[in-house]
Amino acid sequence: MQLKTSDKYMNLFNEKDLEQLRVKGITKEQVEAQIRIFEQGIPFVQLQEAAVVGKGVRRFTAEEEKELQDFFDEKSKGLALLKFVPASGAASRMFKALFAFLDAYNPHKEALADYWNRTGDDAMKTFVEGMERFPFYQQIQERISDRVTSADHGVYLFVQELLTEDGLNFGFYPKGLLPFHAYQKAATPFVEHLKEAAFYAKSGGNAALHFTISPQHEVLFKAEEEKSASEVALETDSQFSIGYSFQKSSTDTLAVDKENQPFRNTDGSILFRPGGHGALIQNLNEVDADVVFIKNIDNVVTEEKLEVVGNSKKMLAGLLLQLQEKSFHYAAQLEAGSVSEDQMKEMSTFLENQLNSPCSSDYAEFTTEEKHRWLAGQLNRPIRICGMVKNEGEPGGGPFWIKDAAGQVSLQIIESAQIDRDNPQQDAILQNSTHFNPVDLICGLKNHKGEKYNLLDFVDHEQGFITAKSKDGKELKALELPGLWNGAMAFWNTIFVEVPLVTFNPVKTVNDLLKPSHQA
């Protein structure tokens, strides 16, 4: 989207506004560009077709998977491996139904059975029926047992103890530090990620992890690390290097009112909102590793499923190293000087068939020098291998071939909000989608000379989102940056691979902990 400068924003900001921008590390020009995005809107993506097995999604046999796992085990020796875990999510949304229950139910005035009949609250009914299977059940029962006067009262006290500030206060906690799995003692997602990292992200006995967290949760995460990391290290015969970072204040985005004017708080200051997970491309850009595994904090499995999940990650990482080996070889040839037409044909075939990067529509008319330059540009890009699971009706993004304004076709992870559902042809392509994005990425962030790419050079800024929100009873429009695995990685070389459904176990509501994948 070409954003032209204009004088009309000159008087939009006063001195206090400019100081607010300075403190946040945001330039006036950035804010003006965001206002223009609100004014012009963000265009829908143009779907070409759904990526399916055989055309955009690769599927390997068990024998091929084993070969890739072995390739990773061999070739990763001496490489710097890192597990990168977006972990800033608070648990409050997990307990939305429980908070509503505390507001709506009084055990001294109504029986639970009558409450079910009155409200049809199926989420709470499921919670109560499965209560004894939650990993925090015993802990809460011990805290409330001497106060319970009836079964219905016990349910109310249980939820109250779980959520309120005088109890365990889990509604305040980051999701990554809640008890998810019940062994001899409960394990948090933080702990489960350490175990996973020891399985597939360990080099020379050391497993490195990086968690992106909220500043208000830093003390809690470091306390969990101090309490748990040494125990997991003994269990897994590993050492852990654990780093943390925050979403940068400079990636916050402006909110506007219905007239696209900056939305102001009651004190007159401009309202900025977090830019979404796309802001984390800045954090990812600052880590230093040869291979980076990306996985969300709430997507973990119990110990008995760890080997299946770990081998799947090794398979994807083996494919990354295999493709990098060839890509690096070609990039070095191009850098060394002239290459033959046959060699360039071999490279373009590799780009199209292996890296899903079809030749430009006018490639055939290019001069030899232009072909050389185009091939070098396509090969010198970060590579990501993205696991995809069969679509079982989960909301969220999926793999598609899209066409940009210049007519270039590429593989992308696209959210339904980016698609024009009112266009019958586009909606039909969406309905033909067979796979779903579980956020299971293996990334190569360096070029053939071992130099880190500047990942900010590979972002498609047109793939952001405008959403409707409210504050202080007033409507506003918010801007989300291109998602970390969506537009923030749009110009990477992208490969989609089918992975087992067991690798996808997110916990969006507390009742997800009752699923078999989270029952130890």
C-alpha positions as CSV (number, residue, x, y, z in Angstrom):
1,M,0.0,0.0,0.0
2,Q,1.6,3.3,-1.1
3,L,1.1,5.8,1.6
4,K,1.6,9.4,0.5
5,T,2.7,12.2,2.8
6,S,0.2,15.0,3.5
7,D,0.1,18.3,5.3
8,K,-3.3,17.5,6.8
9,Y,-1.7,15.8,9.8
10,M,0.5,18.7,10.8
11,N,-1.8,20.1,13.5
12,L,-3.1,16.7,14.7
13,F,-0.6,16.4,17.6
14,N,0.3,18.8,20.4
15,E,3.5,19.0,22.4
16,K,2.2,16.5,25.0
17,D,1.4,14.1,22.2
18,L,4.8,14.4,20.7
19,E,6.4,13.7,24.1
20,Q,4.2,10.6,24.5
21,L,5.4,9.4,21.1
22,R,9.0,10.0,22.1
23,V,8.7,8.0,25.3
24,K,7.2,5.1,23.5
25,G,9.8,5.2,20.7
26,I,7.2,5.9,18.0
27,T,7.8,8.5,15.3
28,K,5.2,11.0,14.2
29,E,5.6,9.6,10.7
30,Q,4.7,6.1,11.9
31,V,1.6,7.4,13.5
32,E,0.6,9.3,10.4
33,A,1.2,6.2,8.3
34,Q,-1.1,4.3,10.6
35,I,-3.9,6.9,10.3
36,R,-3.6,6.6,6.5
37,I,-4.1,2.8,6.8
38,F,-7.3,3.4,8.8
39,E,-8.4,5.9,6.1
40,Q,-7.6,3.7,3.1
41,G,-8.4,0.3,4.7
42,I,-6.5,-2.9,4.4
43,P,-7.3,-4.8,1.2
44,F,-8.3,-8.4,1.3
45,V,-5.8,-10.9,0.1
46,Q,-6.4,-12.5,-3.3
47,L,-6.6,-16.2,-2.8
48,Q,-5.5,-18.3,-5.8
49,E,-6.3,-21.7,-4.4
50,A,-6.1,-23.6,-1.1
51,A,-2.8,-25.4,-0.5
52,V,-3.5,-29.1,-0.3
53,V,-1.4,-32.3,-0.2
54,G,0.4,-32.6,-3.5
55,K,0.1,-28.9,-4.2
56,G,1.5,-26.7,-1.4
57,V,1.4,-29.2,1.5
58,R,4.0,-32.0,1.6
59,R,3.2,-35.4,3.2
60,F,6.0,-37.8,4.1
61,T,5.9,-41.6,4.6
62,A,7.1,-43.0,7.9
63,E,10.3,-44.0,6.3
64,E,10.9,-40.6,4.9
65,E,10.1,-39.0,8.2
66,K,12.7,-41.2,9.9
67,E,15.3,-40.2,7.3
68,L,14.7,-36.5,8.0
69,Q,14.9,-37.0,11.7
70,D,18.2,-38.8,11.3
71,F,19.4,-36.1,9.0
72,F,18.6,-33.5,11.7
73,D,20.3,-35.4,14.4
74,E,23.5,-35.6,12.3
75,K,23.5,-32.2,10.7
76,S,22.4,-30.2,13.8
77,K,25.6,-31.1,15.8
78,G,27.4,-27.8,16.4
79,L,24.5,-25.7,15.3
80,A,22.9,-23.2,17.7
81,L,19.3,-24.3,18.3
82,L,16.6,-22.2,20.0
83,K,13.0,-22.7,21.0
84,F,11.1,-19.4,20.7
85,V,7.8,-19.3,22.7
86,P,5.3,-16.5,22.5
87,A,4.1,-16.5,26.1
88,S,2.6,-13.1,27.0
89,G,-1.0,-14.3,27.0
90,A,-2.9,-13.8,30.3
91,A,-5.1,-16.6,31.6
92,S,-8.1,-14.4,32.1
93,R,-9.8,-15.4,28.8
94,M,-9.4,-19.1,29.8
95,F,-11.7,-18.5,32.7
96,K,-14.3,-16.3,31.0
97,A,-17.2,-18.7,31.7
98,L,-16.1,-19.1,35.3
99,F,-16.0,-15.4,36.0
100,A,-19.5,-15.1,34.5
101,F,-20.6,-18.0,36.8
102,L,-19.4,-16.2,40.0
103,D,-21.4,-13.1,39.0
104,A,-24.5,-15.0,38.1
105,Y,-24.8,-17.7,40.7
106,N,-25.5,-17.5,44.5
107,P,-25.4,-21.0,46.2
108,H,-27.5,-19.7,49.1
109,K,-30.4,-18.7,46.9
110,E,-30.4,-21.3,44.1
111,A,-29.6,-24.9,43.5
112,L,-27.1,-25.7,40.8
113,A,-29.6,-27.8,38.9
114,D,-31.9,-24.8,38.8
115,Y,-29.1,-22.6,37.6
116,W,-28.4,-25.0,34.7
117,N,-32.1,-25.0,33.7
118,R,-32.2,-21.2,34.0
119,T,-29.0,-20.3,32.0
120,G,-28.2,-23.4,29.9
121,D,-24.6,-22.7,31.0
122,D,-23.0,-25.8,29.3
123,A,-19.4,-24.6,29.8
124,M,-19.8,-24.5,33.5
125,K,-21.7,-27.8,33.6
126,T,-18.8,-29.4,31.7
127,F,-16.3,-27.8,34.2
128,V,-18.2,-29.1,37.2
129,E,-18.7,-32.6,35.8
130,G,-14.9,-32.8,35.1
131,M,-13.7,-31.0,38.2
132,E,-11.8,-33.9,39.8
133,R,-9.8,-34.3,36.6
134,F,-8.2,-30.8,36.7
135,P,-4.6,-30.7,37.8
136,F,-5.4,-28.0,40.5
137,Y,-8.4,-30.0,42.0
138,Q,-6.6,-31.4,45.0
139,Q,-4.8,-28.1,45.8
140,I,-8.1,-26.2,45.9
141,Q,-10.0,-28.9,47.8
142,E,-7.4,-28.8,50.6
143,R,-7.9,-25.0,50.8
144,I,-11.7,-25.0,51.0
145,S,-12.7,-28.3,52.6
146,D,-13.4,-26.8,56.0
147,R,-15.7,-24.1,54.6
148,V,-18.0,-26.2,52.4
149,T,-21.6,-26.5,53.6
150,S,-23.1,-28.3,50.7
151,A,-22.2,-29.8,47.3
152,D,-23.4,-26.7,45.4
153,H,-21.7,-24.4,47.8
154,G,-18.5,-26.4,47.3
155,V,-18.6,-25.8,43.6
156,Y,-19.0,-22.0,44.1
157,L,-16.2,-21.9,46.6
158,F,-14.0,-24.0,44.3
159,V,-14.4,-21.5,41.4
160,Q,-14.0,-18.6,43.9
161,E,-10.7,-20.0,45.3
162,L,-9.4,-20.6,41.8
163,L,-9.9,-17.1,40.5
164,T,-10.1,-14.5,43.2
165,E,-7.3,-12.4,44.6
166,D,-7.8,-13.9,48.1
167,G,-7.5,-17.4,46.6
168,L,-5.1,-18.8,43.9
169,N,-5.8,-15.7,41.7
170,F,-5.3,-17.8,38.5
171,G,-7.3,-15.2,36.5
172,F,-4.3,-12.9,36.9
173,Y,-1.6,-15.4,36.0
174,P,0.1,-15.8,32.7
175,K,-1.2,-18.8,30.9
176,G,2.3,-20.4,30.8
177,L,2.4,-20.6,34.6
178,L,-0.9,-22.4,35.3
179,P,-1.0,-26.1,36.3
180,F,-1.8,-27.9,33.0
181,H,-0.9,-31.5,33.7
182,A,-1.2,-33.7,36.8
183,Y,1.7,-36.0,37.5
184,Q,3.0,-36.6,41.0
185,K,2.8,-32.8,41.1
186,A,1.2,-30.5,38.6
187,A,3.3,-29.2,35.6
188,T,3.0,-25.8,34.0
189,P,3.3,-25.2,30.2
190,F,6.7,-23.5,31.0
191,V,7.9,-26.9,32.4
192,E,6.5,-28.9,29.5
193,H,8.3,-26.6,27.0
194,L,11.6,-27.2,28.8
195,K,11.0,-31.0,28.4
196,E,10.3,-30.6,24.8
197,A,13.3,-28.4,24.2
198,A,15.5,-31.1,25.8
199,F,14.2,-33.6,23.3
200,Y,14.7,-31.7,20.0
201,A,16.4,-28.3,20.7
202,K,19.5,-29.4,22.5
203,S,23.0,-28.9,21.3
204,G,26.0,-30.0,23.2
205,G,23.9,-30.9,26.2
206,N,22.4,-27.4,26.3
207,A,18.8,-26.5,25.4
208,A,18.1,-22.8,24.7
209,L,14.7,-21.3,25.1
210,H,13.4,-17.7,24.6
211,F,10.0,-16.7,26.1
212,T,8.3,-13.4,25.1
213,I,6.4,-12.3,28.1
214,S,4.5,-9.3,29.6
215,P,6.6,-7.1,31.9
216,Q,4.2,-7.6,34.8
217,H,4.8,-11.4,34.7
218,E,8.6,-11.3,34.6
219,V,9.0,-12.0,38.3
220,L,6.6,-15.0,38.2
221,F,8.4,-16.6,35.2
222,K,11.8,-16.2,36.8
223,A,10.4,-17.7,40.0
224,E,9.1,-20.7,38.0
225,E,12.5,-21.1,36.3
226,E,14.3,-21.1,39.6
227,K,11.9,-23.6,41.0
228,S,11.6,-26.0,38.1
229,A,14.5,-25.7,35.6
230,S,17.1,-27.6,37.7
231,E,14.6,-30.4,38.3
232,V,13.9,-30.8,34.6
233,A,17.6,-30.5,33.9
234,L,18.2,-33.6,36.1
235,E,15.3,-35.5,34.6
236,T,16.4,-34.9,31.0
237,D,20.2,-34.8,31.4
238,S,20.3,-31.3,30.0
239,Q,21.3,-27.7,30.8
240,F,19.0,-24.9,30.0
241,S,19.7,-21.4,28.8
242,I,16.5,-19.4,29.2
243,G,16.0,-15.8,27.9
244,Y,13.0,-13.4,28.1
245,S,11.9,-10.4,26.2
246,F,8.9,-8.1,26.2
247,Q,6.8,-6.9,23.3
248,K,8.3,-3.5,22.5
249,S,6.4,-0.4,23.3
250,S,7.5,1.0,20.0
251,T,5.3,-1.6,18.2
252,D,2.1,-0.4,19.9
253,T,-0.4,0.9,17.4
254,L,-2.6,4.0,17.4
255,A,-6.4,3.6,18.0
256,V,-8.7,6.0,16.2
257,D,-12.3,7.0,16.5
258,K,-15.0,6.6,13.8
259,E,-13.6,9.7,12.0
260,N,-10.1,8.2,12.0
261,Q,-8.9,10.8,14.5
262,P,-6.6,9.6,17.3
263,F,-8.7,8.2,20.1
264,R,-8.0,10.0,23.3
265,N,-8.1,8.7,26.9
266,T,-10.0,10.6,29.5
267,D,-6.8,12.4,30.5
268,G,-6.3,13.6,26.9
269,S,-3.5,11.3,26.1
270,I,-3.5,9.3,22.8
271,L,-4.6,5.6,23.2
272,F,-2.1,3.1,21.9
273,R,-2.8,-0.6,21.9
274,P,-0.4,-3.6,21.6
275,G,0.2,-4.5,18.0
276,G,-0.6,-8.2,18.3
277,H,1.7,-11.1,17.9
278,G,3.1,-9.6,14.7
279,A,5.1,-7.2,16.9
280,L,7.2,-10.2,18.0
281,I,9.0,-10.2,14.6
282,Q,11.2,-7.6,16.3
283,N,11.9,-10.0,19.2
284,L,12.6,-12.8,16.8
285,N,14.9,-10.5,14.8
286,E,17.1,-10.1,17.9
287,V,17.8,-13.7,18.8
288,D,20.9,-15.4,17.5
289,A,20.5,-19.1,16.4
290,D,20.9,-21.2,13.3
291,V,17.6,-23.1,13.8
292,V,14.6,-21.6,15.7
293,F,11.5,-23.7,16.7
294,I,8.4,-21.6,17.2
295,K,5.5,-22.8,19.3
296,N,2.8,-21.1,21.4
297,I,2.9,-21.4,25.1
298,D,-0.4,-23.2,25.5
299,N,0.3,-25.9,23.0
300,V,1.9,-28.6,25.0
301,V,1.4,-32.3,25.6
302,T,1.8,-34.7,28.5
303,E,5.0,-36.7,28.8
304,E,3.7,-39.9,27.2
305,K,3.1,-38.0,23.9
306,L,6.4,-36.1,24.0
307,E,8.3,-38.5,21.7
308,V,5.7,-38.3,18.9
309,V,5.7,-34.5,19.1
310,G,9.5,-34.3,19.4
311,N,10.0,-36.6,16.4
312,S,7.6,-34.5,14.3
313,K,9.7,-31.4,15.2
314,K,12.9,-33.2,14.2
315,M,11.4,-34.2,10.9
316,L,10.5,-30.6,10.1
317,A,13.9,-29.4,11.2
318,G,15.6,-32.1,9.1
319,L,13.7,-30.8,6.1
320,L,14.8,-27.3,6.8
321,L,18.5,-28.3,7.0
322,Q,18.2,-30.4,3.9
323,L,16.7,-27.5,1.9
324,Q,19.1,-25.0,3.4
325,E,22.0,-27.1,2.2
326,K,20.9,-27.0,-1.4
327,S,19.8,-23.3,-1.2
328,F,23.1,-22.3,0.4
329,H,25.0,-24.1,-2.4
330,Y,23.1,-22.3,-5.1
331,A,23.5,-18.9,-3.4
332,A,27.2,-19.4,-3.1
333,Q,27.4,-20.3,-6.8
334,L,25.6,-17.1,-7.7
335,E,27.7,-15.0,-5.5
336,A,30.9,-16.5,-7.0
337,G,30.1,-15.2,-10.4
338,S,28.7,-16.4,-13.7
339,V,26.6,-19.5,-13.9
340,S,25.4,-21.3,-17.0
341,E,21.8,-21.3,-18.3
342,D,21.5,-25.0,-17.3
343,Q,22.6,-24.1,-13.8
344,M,20.1,-21.3,-13.6
345,K,17.4,-23.6,-14.9
346,E,18.2,-26.1,-12.1
347,M,18.0,-23.3,-9.5
348,S,14.6,-22.0,-10.8
349,T,13.3,-25.6,-10.7
350,F,14.5,-26.0,-7.1
351,L,12.9,-22.7,-6.1
352,E,9.6,-23.6,-7.7
353,N,9.3,-27.3,-6.7
354,Q,11.1,-27.3,-3.3
355,L,10.8,-23.7,-2.0
356,N,7.3,-23.0,-3.5
357,S,8.7,-19.8,-5.2
358,P,7.4,-19.8,-8.8
359,C,9.3,-17.8,-11.4
360,S,8.1,-14.3,-12.1
361,S,5.6,-14.3,-15.0
362,D,8.1,-12.5,-17.2
363,Y,11.1,-14.5,-16.2
364,A,11.5,-16.0,-19.6
365,E,12.1,-12.5,-21.1
366,F,14.8,-11.7,-18.5
367,T,18.4,-11.2,-19.6
368,T,21.0,-13.5,-18.1
369,E,22.0,-10.8,-15.7
370,E,18.3,-10.2,-14.6
371,K,17.8,-13.9,-14.1
372,H,21.0,-14.1,-12.0
373,R,19.7,-11.2,-9.8
374,W,16.2,-12.6,-9.5
375,L,17.5,-16.1,-8.5
376,A,19.9,-14.6,-5.9
377,G,17.0,-12.5,-4.4
378,Q,14.7,-15.5,-4.1
379,L,17.4,-17.8,-2.6
380,N,18.7,-15.2,-0.1
381,R,15.6,-15.2,2.1
382,P,14.8,-16.8,5.5
383,I,13.2,-20.2,5.2
384,R,10.4,-21.5,7.3
385,I,9.0,-25.0,7.5
386,C,5.4,-24.9,8.8
387,G,3.6,-27.9,10.2
388,M,0.0,-28.2,9.2
389,V,-2.7,-30.4,10.7
390,K,-5.8,-31.6,9.0
391,N,-8.6,-29.1,9.5
392,E,-11.1,-30.3,12.2
393,G,-13.1,-27.1,12.4
394,E,-10.8,-25.1,14.6
395,P,-11.0,-21.3,14.0
396,G,-7.9,-19.6,12.7
397,G,-5.5,-19.5,9.7
398,G,-4.7,-22.0,7.0
399,P,-2.4,-22.5,4.1
400,F,-3.2,-20.9,0.8
401,W,-1.6,-19.8,-2.5
402,I,-2.2,-16.1,-2.9
403,K,-1.5,-13.6,-5.7
404,D,-0.2,-10.1,-4.9
405,A,-0.9,-6.9,-6.7
406,A,2.1,-7.5,-9.0
407,G,0.8,-10.9,-10.0
408,Q,3.4,-12.9,-8.0
409,V,2.0,-16.1,-6.5
410,S,3.3,-17.3,-3.1
411,L,2.4,-19.7,-0.2
412,Q,1.0,-17.9,2.9
413,I,-0.7,-18.6,6.2
414,I,-4.0,-16.6,5.9
415,E,-6.6,-15.8,8.5
416,S,-10.3,-15.9,7.6
417,A,-10.5,-12.1,8.5
418,Q,-8.1,-11.5,5.5
419,I,-10.5,-13.1,3.1
420,D,-13.5,-11.4,1.3
421,R,-16.2,-13.8,2.4
422,D,-18.8,-11.9,0.4
423,N,-16.9,-12.9,-2.8
424,P,-18.3,-16.3,-3.8
425,Q,-15.1,-17.3,-5.6
426,Q,-12.9,-16.4,-2.6
427,D,-15.3,-18.0,-0.1
428,A,-15.3,-21.2,-2.2
429,I,-11.5,-21.4,-2.1
430,L,-11.7,-21.0,1.7
431,Q,-14.2,-23.8,1.9
432,N,-11.8,-26.1,-0.1
433,S,-9.1,-25.6,2.5
434,T,-8.1,-29.0,4.1
435,H,-5.4,-28.0,6.6
436,F,-5.1,-25.7,9.6
437,N,-2.2,-23.7,11.1
438,P,-1.2,-25.0,14.5
439,V,1.7,-22.5,14.9
440,D,4.4,-25.1,14.4
441,L,7.3,-23.4,12.7
442,I,11.0,-24.2,12.2
443,C,12.9,-21.2,11.0
444,G,16.3,-20.7,9.3
445,L,17.3,-17.0,10.0
446,K,20.8,-17.0,8.4
447,N,22.2,-16.9,4.9
448,H,24.8,-19.1,3.3
449,K,27.6,-17.1,4.9
450,G,26.2,-17.5,8.4
451,E,25.0,-13.9,8.5
452,K,21.6,-13.1,10.1
453,Y,18.9,-11.7,7.9
454,N,17.2,-8.5,8.9
455,L,13.7,-10.1,9.3
456,L,12.0,-6.7,9.1
457,D,13.0,-6.6,5.4
458,F,10.6,-9.5,4.7
459,V,7.4,-8.2,6.2
460,D,4.3,-7.5,4.1
461,H,2.8,-4.4,5.8
462,E,-0.4,-4.8,3.8
463,Q,-1.4,-7.9,5.8
464,G,-2.4,-6.2,9.0
465,F,-5.9,-6.2,10.5
466,I,-8.3,-3.4,11.5
467,T,-10.7,-4.4,14.3
468,A,-13.6,-2.8,16.1
469,K,-13.1,-2.3,19.9
470,S,-14.4,0.0,22.6
471,K,-13.1,1.9,25.6
472,D,-14.9,4.0,28.2
473,G,-18.1,3.2,26.4
474,K,-16.9,4.7,23.1
475,E,-16.3,2.8,19.9
476,L,-12.8,2.8,18.4
477,K,-10.8,1.2,15.6
478,A,-7.6,-0.7,16.4
479,L,-4.8,-1.8,14.1
480,E,-3.0,-5.1,14.5
481,L,0.3,-5.5,12.8
482,P,0.8,-8.3,10.2
483,G,0.7,-11.5,12.3
484,L,4.1,-13.2,13.2
485,W,3.4,-16.2,11.0
486,N,1.2,-14.3,8.5
487,G,2.3,-11.0,6.9
488,A,5.4,-10.7,9.2
489,M,6.9,-13.7,7.3
490,A,5.2,-13.1,4.0
491,F,8.4,-12.8,2.0
492,W,10.1,-15.8,3.4
493,N,10.6,-19.1,1.5
494,T,7.8,-21.2,2.9
495,I,7.2,-24.9,3.0
496,F,4.1,-26.6,4.5
497,V,4.2,-30.1,5.8
498,E,1.4,-32.3,7.2
499,V,2.0,-33.2,10.9
500,P,0.0,-35.4,13.3
501,L,-3.0,-33.9,15.0
502,V,-1.4,-34.8,18.4
503,T,1.0,-31.9,17.8
504,F,-1.9,-29.4,18.2
505,N,-3.3,-29.2,21.8
506,P,-4.0,-25.5,22.6
507,V,-5.8,-24.5,25.8
508,K,-8.1,-21.7,24.9
509,T,-10.6,-22.4,27.7
510,V,-10.1,-24.1,31.0
511,N,-12.3,-27.0,29.8
512,D,-9.6,-27.8,27.1
513,L,-7.6,-29.3,30.0
514,L,-10.2,-32.1,30.2
515,K,-9.3,-33.3,26.7
516,P,-7.4,-36.6,26.5
517,S,-4.2,-34.9,25.3
518,H,-3.9,-33.0,28.6
519,Q,-4.8,-35.9,30.9
520,A,-1.6,-37.5,32.2
